[in-house]
C-alpha cells in the first residue's frame, strides 16, 4: 500500500473532499461494487454521511465549506476505508436499495441486487401486483429485498427468512425502522425447513451463489462480507438446487420463483438444460436472475429431486 498523507490543508468545500477521497481511493486501488462502482461515488457516500446530507443536494451545497471537526470526521472515514478495505456501507452502518435506506453490518451482505429493478417494475408481467398477498424473501440478509417488495405489492405481507440469527437481527431492525411489525416477519430457517404449510404468491431469493474458484479470488472488500452469504460449493449451486427442488411446495398455483445466481448462470444452465428458465435483462446493470413458474417446477419435479445429489 502506498504511504498515505491524510493532511487536508487547502481543502475546504464538499467537492474538494469528494475529489480528494476519490483520488485517495484510486491511488490505493480499492475495489467498488457495494452500492457504488467508482472511487468518487464511494467518497461521496462517506462525505455526505459525515455531513448528514441527503443523497441529492442543490448545486450551491457542493461549494459549502466544512468545519474543522467535519474535515477530521471525513478524513477518518477515508482512512478506515483504505486501511480496513471495508465497504463504505459497513463504515456508516447503512446502505440504499430500491430507493430505501437500510441498516446493515458485517453480519449481512451489502444490498446491491439487480432485483431492485424488478421491484420497480412490480415484477410485471410475472405477477399482478394487486393479487400478490404473500411474499417470501429467502436468504434475506438485511431484509432489503423483502421490505422493498412491499413498495410493489400494497396488499402483501412478507416473510424474511435466513439461517443466520445475526442477519435476522439486522432484518428485524429494518422491520422496526419502517414500523412493519405484523406486515414483515423475520424467520430463522435453513431454507424452507421452518416454513411447513406456508405458501407464497412470489418467492424471491438472492442466495449464496459464489463458486469455489471465485471465492478464492474475491477482492478484499468482498472478504469483509460474511462467507455464509456468498459461498455455495464447487459450482455455486448448492443452495439453488435445494431451492428449485423445494420451492413448488411453498408456491400458490399461480406462484412464481425468482432467483439471482449471478455468474453461476452458466453452471445452472449446464446442470438443468431441460428447465425453461426466463433470464432477465437489466437496464441498470446486473445479470443472472431467472424466473420460473410453479407449474414448470412441477413438470420437472423428478429431475429437480435427482439433481440434489451433487450437493449432498
C-alpha positions in Angstrom: 0.0 0.0 0.0 1.2 3.5 -0.8 2.2 5.5 2.2 -0.6 8.0 2.7 -0.7 11.6 3.7 -4.1 12.4 5.3 -3.3 16.1 5.6 -6.1 18.2 4.1 -4.6 21.7 4.0 -6.1 23.7 1.2 -9.2 21.5 1.1 -12.4 23.4 2.1 -15.5 22.5 0.3 -17.7 19.4 -0.1 -16.5 19.0 -3.7 -12.9 19.3 -2.5 -13.2 16.4 -0.1 -15.1 14.2 -2.6 -12.5 14.8 -5.2 -9.7 14.1 -2.7 -11.3 10.9 -1.4 -11.8 9.6 -4.9 -8.1 10.3 -5.7 -7.0 8.5 -2.5 -9.2 5.5 -3.3 -7.9 5.2 -6.8 -4.3 5.7 -5.6 -4.8 2.7 -3.3 -6.5 0.6 -5.8 -9.7 0.0 -3.8 -12.4 -2.2 -5.2 -16.0 -0.9 -5.7 -19.2 -3.0 -6.0 -21.2 -2.4 -2.8 -23.6 0.2 -3.9 -21.1 2.3 -5.9 -18.9 1.4 -8.9 -16.2 4.1 -8.8 -14.0 5.9 -6.3 -15.7 9.3 -6.5 -19.2 8.0 -5.8 -17.7 6.0 -2.9 -16.1 9.1 -1.5 -19.4 11.0 -1.9 -21.2 8.4 0.2 -18.7 8.9 3.1 -18.6 12.7 2.8 -22.4 13.0 2.7 -22.8 10.7 5.6 -20.3 12.7 7.7 -22.1 15.9 6.9 -25.6 14.4 7.3 -26.5 15.4 3.8 -29.3 13.8 1.6 -28.3 11.8 -1.4 -29.0 14.7 -3.7 -28.1 18.3 -2.8 -28.6 21.7 -4.6 -25.6 22.8 -6.7 -24.5 25.5 -4.3 -24.1 23.0 -1.5 -21.1 21.5 -3.3 -19.2 24.7 -2.5 -20.1 24.7 1.2 -17.1 24.8 3.5 -16.5 22.1 6.1 -15.8 22.9 9.7 -12.6 21.6 11.2 -14.5 18.9 13.1 -16.2 17.9 9.8 -12.9 17.7 8.0 -11.5 15.4 10.7 -14.5 13.2 10.6 -14.4 12.8 6.8 -10.7 12.1 6.9 -11.1 9.4 9.5 -13.7 7.7 7.3 -11.3 7.9 4.3 -8.5 6.4 6.4 -10.7 3.5 7.6 -12.0 2.8 4.1 -8.4 2.5 2.8 -6.7 0.7 5.7 -9.5 -1.8 6.5 -10.9 -2.3 3.0 -14.4 -2.3 4.5 -17.1 -1.2 2.1 -18.5 2.2 2.8 -21.8 0.7 3.9 -20.1 -1.1 6.8 -18.3 2.1 7.9 -21.5 4.1 8.1 -23.9 1.3 9.1 -26.4 1.8 6.2 -27.0 1.2 2.5 -29.6 2.2 0.0 -31.6 -0.3 -2.0 -34.5 0.3 -4.3 -34.6 3.9 -3.0 -34.9 2.9 0.6 -32.3 3.2 3.4 -31.4 0.0 5.3 -29.4 -0.7 8.4 -26.5 -3.1 7.6 -23.5 -4.5 9.3 -20.9 -7.2 8.8 -23.5 -9.9 9.5 -25.2 -9.2 6.2 -24.2 -8.7 2.6 -24.3 -5.1 1.4 -27.5 -4.6 -0.6 -26.8 -4.4 -4.4 -29.0 -6.9 -6.2 -30.4 -6.1 -9.7 -33.7 -7.4 -8.3 -34.3 -3.8 -7.3 -35.0 -3.0 -10.9 -37.7 -5.8 -11.0 -39.2 -4.4 -7.8 -39.6 -1.0 -9.5 -41.4 -2.8 -12.3 -43.7 -4.7 -9.8 -42.3 -7.9 -11.4 -44.5 -7.4 -14.4 -45.6 -9.5 -16.3 -44.9 -12.4 -13.9 -47.5 -11.4 -11.3 -50.4 -9.0 -10.9 -49.3 -6.7 -8.1 -52.8 -6.3 -6.6 -53.2 -10.0 -6.3 -49.9 -10.7 -4.5 -50.7 -11.2 -0.8 -47.8 -13.3 0.4 -44.1 -12.8 -0.5 -41.1 -14.8 0.7 -37.6 -13.3 0.7 -35.4 -16.3 1.0 -31.8 -15.7 2.3 -32.9 -12.2 3.2 -29.8 -10.9 5.0 -30.7 -7.3 5.9 -34.3 -7.8 4.7 -33.8 -5.3 1.9 -35.4 -7.3 -1.0 -38.5 -8.4 1.0 -39.1 -5.0 2.6 -38.6 -3.2 -0.7 -41.2 -5.6 -2.3 -43.8 -4.0 -0.1 -43.5 -0.9 -2.3 -44.5 -3.1 -5.3 -47.3 -5.0 -3.5 -49.6 -2.8 -1.5 -51.7 -5.7 -0.3 -48.9 -8.1 0.7 -47.1 -9.3 3.8 -43.6 -10.7 3.6 -41.6 -13.3 5.4 -37.9 -12.5 5.7 -36.0 -15.9 6.0 -32.4 -16.5 6.8 -30.3 -19.2 8.5 -28.2 -16.6 10.3 -29.6 -15.2 13.6 -27.2 -12.3 13.4 -28.5 -11.4 9.9 -32.1 -11.6 11.2 -31.3 -9.2 14.0 -30.4 -6.7 11.3 -33.6 -7.6 9.3 -35.7 -7.1 12.4 -34.1 -3.7 13.0 -35.2 -2.7 9.5 -38.7 -4.0 10.2 -38.8 -1.8 13.2 -37.2 1.1 11.4 -40.2 1.2 9.0 -42.8 0.1 11.6 -43.7 -3.1 9.6 -44.4 -5.4 12.6 -47.3 -7.6 11.5 -46.6 -7.0 7.8 -43.0 -8.3 7.7 -41.7 -11.2 9.8 -38.1 -12.3 10.3 -37.9 -16.1 10.5 -34.9 -18.2 11.1 -34.9 -21.2 8.8 -32.5 -23.4 6.8 -34.2 -22.5 3.5 -37.8 -24.0 3.8 -37.3 -26.2 6.8 -39.2 -23.9 9.2 -41.9 -22.9 6.7 -44.1 -26.0 6.8 -47.5 -25.3 5.4 -46.7 -21.8 4.2 -47.4 -20.8 0.6 -46.5 -17.7 -1.3 -47.6 -15.9 -4.4 -44.0 -14.9 -5.0 -40.7 -16.3 -3.7 -37.7 -14.0 -4.3 -34.2 -15.1 -3.4 -30.6 -13.8 -3.6 -28.9 -16.9 -2.1 -25.2 -17.6 -1.8 -24.0 -18.5 -5.3 -20.2 -17.9 -5.4 -18.3 -21.0 -6.6 -15.0 -22.2 -5.0 -12.7 -20.7 -7.6 -14.4 -17.3 -7.4 -14.3 -17.3 -3.6 -10.6 -17.8 -3.7 -10.1 -14.7 -5.9 -12.5 -12.2 -4.3 -11.3 -8.7 -3.8 -10.6 -7.7 -0.1 -13.8 -5.7 0.1 -15.9 -8.9 -0.6 -13.9 -10.8 2.0 -15.3 -8.4 4.6 -18.7 -9.8 4.0 -19.9 -13.0 5.7 -18.8 -16.0 3.7 -22.1 -17.6 4.7 -23.8 -15.2 2.4 -21.5 -15.9 -0.5 -20.0 -19.4 -0.7 -22.1 -22.1 -2.3 -19.9 -25.0 -3.1 -17.9 -26.1 -6.1 -20.2 -24.7 -8.7 -22.1 -22.1 -6.7 -25.3 -24.1 -6.9 -25.5 -25.9 -3.5 -28.4 -23.8 -2.2 -30.0 -23.1 -5.6 -30.5 -26.8 -6.2 -32.4 -27.1 -2.9 -34.5 -24.0 -3.7 -35.5 -25.4 -7.0 -36.4 -28.8 -5.6 -38.4 -27.4 -2.7 -40.0 -24.2 -3.9 -43.1 -25.6 -5.6 -44.4 -26.9 -2.3 -44.5 -23.4 -1.0 -45.9 -21.6 -4.1 -49.6 -20.9 -4.8 -50.9 -22.4 -8.0 -50.0 -19.2 -10.0 -46.9 -18.6 -7.9 -43.5 -17.6 -9.3 -40.0 -18.2 -8.2 -37.3 -15.5 -8.9 -33.7 -16.3 -8.0 -30.4 -14.5 -8.5 -27.5 -16.7 -9.4 -25.1 -14.2 -10.9 -22.2 -15.6 -12.8 -23.3 -19.1 -11.8 -25.9 -18.8 -14.5 -23.5 -20.8 -16.8 -23.4 -23.7 -14.3 -27.2 -23.7 -13.8 -27.9 -23.9 -17.5 -25.5 -26.7 -17.8 -27.0 -28.6 -14.9 -30.6 -28.0 -15.9 -30.8 -27.8 -19.7 -34.4 -29.1 -19.5 -35.8 -26.3 -17.4 -37.5 -23.2 -19.1 -35.7 -20.5 -17.1 -36.5 -17.0 -18.1 -33.4 -14.8 -17.8 -34.0 -11.1 -17.2 -32.2 -8.3 -19.0 -31.3 -5.2 -16.8 -31.0 -1.6 -18.0 -29.1 -0.6 -14.8 -26.6 -3.4 -14.7 -26.6 -6.9 -13.4 -27.1 -10.5 -14.7 -28.0 -14.0 -13.7 -31.6 -13.6 -12.4 -34.2 -16.1 -13.5 -37.9 -16.6 -13.2 -39.8 -19.9 -13.3 -43.4 -20.7 -12.5 -44.8 -23.3 -10.1 -46.4 -25.3 -12.9 -43.0 -25.6 -14.6 -41.3 -26.7 -11.4 -44.0 -29.4 -11.0 -43.4 -30.7 -14.5 -39.7 -31.2 -13.8 -40.1 -32.2 -10.2 -38.4 -35.6 -10.6 -35.4 -34.1 -12.3 -35.1 -31.5 -9.6 -35.0 -34.1 -6.9 -32.4 -36.2 -8.8 -30.1 -33.2 -9.2 -29.9 -32.7 -5.5 -27.3 -35.4 -5.3 -24.2 -33.3 -6.2 -24.7 -31.0 -3.2 -25.4 -33.8 -0.8 
